[in-house]
Amino acid sequence: MRAMKIGAAALLALGLGTGVAAASEAVHIEKQEWSFNGAFGTFDRASLQRGYQVYKEVCASCHSMKYLSFRNLADLGFSEAEVKALAAQYEYPALDESGEATTRKGLPADRFHSPFANELAARASNGGALPPDLSLIAKARVGGPDYLYALLTGYHETPAGFTLNAGMNYNAAFPGHQIAMAKPLNDDQVTYADGTKATVAQMAHDVSTFLMWTAEPKLEERKRAGVKVMGFLAILTVFSFLTYLRVRKKVQGH
Ligand code: HEC
């Protein structure tokens, strides 16, 4: 046993350890501070609105969001008129009175507009890779919003000795470190209406918050219900204990 340990240590020292180090680096996703963390967590509405802006102006040219309707945006704090105006920016296929194909403006009840007609078209525009639908992505990836943040801020210079395949980009957070998506965010890519500085880190934080909301819009209700249940159980525990004391007193005949 001891000899084996020494042998293993020697092998590591000989440089076989570098592979192990690279592999553990691949899975390390740093945890971020999120307003929605913890039992009392809520979504930061300003961050959600900024995140929607990043999705709309940057990610929506490649990624669909097909489980979301414009009217869902009311949850982000947009007024009815604003939701209507946002929907009306897109064109949807329709039929005119004589049954001819035409287009109409989007309505609040419409699903988000998809950038490509179908999967083949999406792949053809992205060098064969498919940009996944982002509606549920925060729940579909280990690490959730922490992973999304790490991915969006993980575009670094390709390390020496790393072979990148044609058309791929180095990313520290993506499994295997090669991703077909080119770095989507650069400083000042969007101009935030509330004056927040649009650094890559800020945009990554905001769009990850937005993607957490799209994946779990009822998170706040769930947490509030959880807190209520815990409160109820705490009160129940106190009353059960008081009852126990009374019963014990009676039994002991005092
Ligand atoms: C020019 C097109 C393009 C843009 C713009 C773009 N993406 Fe992507 N994205 C892709 C492609 C292609 C893939 C698939 C990559 C692969 O499988 O290698 C992808 C994959 C992803 C993934 C999945 C990674 C995984 O773990 O599988 C996420 C999350 C993502 N993109 C988020 C975003 C966000 C957020 C934005 C906006 C800030 C964005 N993308 C902008 C093309 C794009």
Residues whose N, C-alpha, C, O or C-beta is under 5 A from the ligand:
A	BS01	HEC	V58 C59 C62 N126 A129 L130 P131 P132 I137 Q178 I179 A180 M181 P184 V207
